[in-house]
Amino acid sequence: MQVNKNVSLQAYNTFGIKTACGELVILESKADIEKAFDLFPQSIIIGGGSNILLAKNPIHSVILNRITGIKIISENDKGVQVSVGSGHNWHEFVRWAVSQNLGGIENLSLIPGTVGAGPIQNIGAYGTEIKDVLEKVEFYDFEKRKFRSLLPEQCHFGYRDSVFKNHLKNKGFISQVFFNLTKSSYYEVNLSYKGLTDYLNNLNIKSPTITEVSNAVISIRQSKLPDWKELGNAGSFFKNPEINIDLFKKIKQSYPEAPSYPIDSKTIKIPAAWLIETCGFKGVQYGNVGCYLNQPLVIVNYGNALPAEIIDLKNHIQNQVLDKFGIELVPEVTIVQ
């Protein structure tokens, strides 16, 4: 465990916000966890810093998760069980799995952040969610002062949601995540997402490999989303709202082209990006912030943005979408205030 005093956090959050902390505590192993949280109990936890807006300045103490490593726990003819340190870069883990011809997470390529953030958000993309391959989560319980394992049914996964954002929020720390991955000879790639299938068809790839799916996802994401190293952002700022079918029918009367994804007989998911674009925000810049030209769901920092500017734009988007469609957008990004 390392403790550094009076550290700028600009390099540790993908929004590039210029805030600072009095103490930056770097966790490098499971052995550091209990000691760190005893010494710095009220710390903000940062992994990859990719789904967070640091709106508080200064922050007293920050725990930076750098617990890394990939280990094969068990293996059989069909697949492997793998444990991954919660501070391991998510995309690096995906690249490792793809290089080993192990299927299950290739659709989640190029998602920023760490492995430990995956279960918290139940990260998902292109028809796959982390819950589809998760075996268990190792969790250090602050109150009981011990590690325990949570099975998928105990994680209460939902759309970008889990028990770690609700009942267990701020009550512990994810130390390791265990996955079940499938060997390519027993695996069928997930092509349920139309945009991914269309992309592969345009390349005349009819029976894609795990590697080809991963490469396609990377290409699609790079064409739509800004590189946070060049243009600060926290990825998709809002969740895609799920609305009742009566409200959607009302919207379709005025906007026949409105896209949707059925959840069940009474519920429809409508893309937040379409709502935001229809309200006129796509590519529009307000001072140091704006909605990205290729993906309005992403709020970007054009340089030296203050948290208040990002929050003002967030509020403006929410108000306009609510006024126009009667839909309340919910942030996916965690705002630390």
Residue pairs with C-beta under 8 A, 6 or more apart in sequence:
1 25
1 26
1 27
1 28
1 32
1 35
1 36
2 25
2 26
2 28
3 23
3 24
3 25
3 26
4 23
4 24
4 26
5 22
5 23
5 24
6 20
6 21
6 22
7 20
7 21
7 23
7 24
7 62
8 18
8 19
8 20
9 17
9 19
9 20
9 21
9 24
9 46
9 49
9 54
9 59
9 62
10 16
10 17
10 18
10 19
12 24
12 46
12 49
12 62
12 64
13 19
13 46
13 49
13 50
13 52
13 53
13 54
13 234
14 48
14 49
14 50
14 112
14 228
14 232
14 233
14 234
14 235
15 49
15 52
15 53
15 54
15 228
15 232
15 233
15 234
15 301
15 305
15 310
16 228
16 232
16 301
16 305
17 53
17 54
17 55
17 232
17 301
17 305
17 307
18 304
19 54
19 56
19 57
19 58
19 59
19 307
20 57
20 58
20 59
21 44
21 58
21 59
21 60
21 61
21 62
22 58
22 59
22 60
22 61
23 40
23 60
23 61
23 62
24 61
24 62
24 64
25 36
25 39
25 40
25 43
25 61
25 62
25 63
25 64
26 64
26 66
27 33
27 36
27 63
27 64
27 65
27 66
27 67
27 87
28 66
28 67
29 67
30 67
30 147
30 175
30 176
32 67
33 140
33 173
33 175
34 140
34 145
36 43
36 63
37 43
37 63
37 140
37 142
37 173
40 61
40 63
41 142
42 60
42 61
43 60
43 61
43 62
43 63
44 54
44 59
44 61
44 62
44 63
44 336
45 62
45 63
45 65
45 173
46 52
46 62
46 63
46 64
46 65
47 65
47 86
47 87
47 113
47 114
47 116
47 117
48 89
48 90
48 112
48 113
48 114
48 117
49 113
50 112
50 113
50 117
50 228
50 234
50 235
51 112
51 113
51 117
51 121
51 234
51 235
51 332
51 333
51 334
52 234
52 333
52 334
52 335
52 336
53 234
53 307
53 310
53 311
53 333
53 334
53 335
53 336
54 307
54 336
55 307
55 308
55 310
55 311
55 335
55 336
55 337
56 336
56 337
57 307
59 336
65 86
65 87
65 114
65 116
66 87
67 85
67 86
67 87
67 88
67 116
67 175
67 176
68 85
68 87
68 88
68 89
69 84
69 85
69 88
70 82
70 83
70 84
70 85
70 88
70 93
70 96
71 82
71 83
71 84
72 80
72 81
72 82
73 80
73 81
73 82
73 83
73 178
74 80
74 81
75 81
77 183
77 186
78 182
78 183
78 186
79 102
79 180
79 181
79 182
79 183
79 186
80 102
80 180
80 181
80 183
81 135
81 178
81 179
81 180
81 181
82 97
82 102
82 178
82 179
82 181
83 138
83 176
83 177
83 178
83 179
84 93
84 115
84 176
84 177
84 178
84 179
85 115
85 116
85 175
85 176
86 114
86 115
86 116
86 173
86 174
86 175
86 176
86 177
87 114
87 115
87 116
88 114
88 115
89 113
89 114
89 115
90 108
90 111
90 112
90 113
90 114
90 115
90 117
90 118
90 123
91 109
91 110
91 111
91 112
93 105
93 115
94 105
94 106
94 108
94 109
94 110
94 111
94 214
95 109
95 214
97 103
97 104
97 105
97 106
97 181
98 106
98 109
98 210
98 211
98 214
101 183
101 184
101 210
102 181
102 182
102 183
102 184
102 210
103 181
103 182
103 183
103 184
103 187
103 189
103 210
104 128
104 132
104 133
104 179
104 180
104 181
104 182
104 187
105 128
105 130
105 133
105 179
105 181
106 189
106 210
106 211
106 213
106 214
106 217
107 125
107 126
107 127
107 128
107 190
107 193
107 196
107 213
107 214
107 217
108 123
108 124
108 125
108 126
108 128
108 130
108 217
109 214
109 217
109 218
109 221
110 217
110 218
110 221
110 222
111 123
111 125
111 235
112 228
112 235
113 123
115 177
116 174
116 175
116 177
117 123
118 130
118 177
119 130
119 131
119 134
119 137
119 155
119 157
119 162
119 164
119 174
119 177
120 162
120 164
120 165
120 174
121 130
121 160
121 161
121 162
121 165
121 332
122 129
122 130
122 131
122 155
122 157
122 158
122 159
122 160
122 161
122 162
123 129
123 130
123 160
124 130
124 159
124 160
125 217
125 221
126 190
126 193
126 195
126 196
126 217
126 220
127 190
127 191
127 192
127 193
127 196
128 190
129 157
131 152
131 155
131 157
133 179
133 180
133 181
134 152
134 155
134 177
134 178
134 179
134 180
135 152
135 178
135 179
135 180
136 149
136 150
136 151
136 152
136 177
136 178
137 149
137 150
137 155
137 174
137 176
137 177
137 178
138 147
138 148
138 149
138 174
138 175
138 176
138 177
138 178
139 147
139 148
139 149
139 150
139 168
139 172
139 173
139 174
139 175
140 146
140 147
140 172
140 173
140 174
140 175
141 147
141 148
141 171
141 172
142 171
142 172
142 173
143 171
147 175
150 163
154 163
155 162
155 163
155 164
156 162
156 163
156 166
156 167
159 239
159 240
159 242
159 269
160 239
160 332
164 174
184 209
184 210
187 210
189 208
189 209
189 210
189 213
190 213
191 197
191 200
191 208
191 213
195 220
196 213
196 216
196 217
196 220
199 216
199 219
199 220
200 206
200 208
200 212
200 213
200 216
203 216
205 212
205 216
208 216
223 294
224 294
224 295
225 233
225 235
225 292
225 294
225 295
225 298
226 233
226 292
226 294
226 295
226 298
226 300
228 234
231 292
231 300
231 301
231 302
232 300
232 301
232 305
233 292
233 298
233 299
233 300
233 301
234 299
234 333
235 298
235 332
235 333
236 272
236 297
236 298
236 332
237 297
237 298
237 299
237 314
237 331
237 332
237 333
238 272
238 276
238 297
238 317
238 329
238 330
238 331
238 332
239 272
239 329
239 330
239 331
239 332
240 269
240 270
240 271
240 272
241 269
241 270
241 272
241 275
241 327
241 328
241 329
241 330
242 263
242 267
242 268
242 269
242 270
243 267
243 268
243 269
243 270
243 327
244 266
244 267
244 268
245 265
245 266
245 267
245 268
247 326
247 327
248 258
248 260
248 268
248 270
250 326
251 258
251 270
251 325
252 258
255 278
258 270
258 274
259 270
259 271
259 274
260 268
260 269
260 270
261 268
261 269
261 270
262 268
262 269
263 269
270 327
271 297
272 297
272 321
272 329
273 295
273 296
273 297
275 321
275 324
275 325
275 327
275 329
276 282
276 291
276 296
276 297
276 317
276 321
276 329
277 296
278 324
279 317
279 320
279 321
279 324
280 320
281 291
281 296
281 317
281 320
282 291
282 293
282 296
283 290
283 291
283 292
283 293
283 296
284 290
284 291
285 302
286 309
286 312
286 313
286 316
287 305
287 309
288 301
288 302
288 303
288 304
288 305
288 306
288 309
289 299
289 300
289 301
289 302
289 305
289 309
289 310
289 313
290 299
290 300
290 302
290 313
291 297
291 298
291 299
291 300
291 313
291 317
292 298
292 299
292 300
299 310
299 313
299 314
301 310
311 335
314 331
317 329
318 328
318 329
321 327
321 328
321 329
322 328
322 329
